[in-house]
């Protein structure tokens, strides 16, 4: 817990805060909502190669509008897995991460 507090303190000092999300952040809105997915794993997949996959995903903005987060659940022959994702815009590198 002590290390976590050091990280938070560093973020508070080093991270400049914008008053409102920019257009780059707002572009993430295209991915907000509930999604269904279906497809196939490719033959080189480390698990469930060449099998059908189905699942759901739900994405929404974190309060403040700077980050989009979501939960994906996918099912295949060998079972299911859930992924938690968070996406934002890095103004320094001009990349979405």
Secondary structure, 3 states (H helix, E strand, C coil): CHHHHHHHHHHHHHCCCCCCCCHHHHHHHHHCEEEEEEEECCCCCCCCCCCEEEEEEEEEECCCCCCEEEEEEEEECCEEEEEEEEECEECCCCEEC
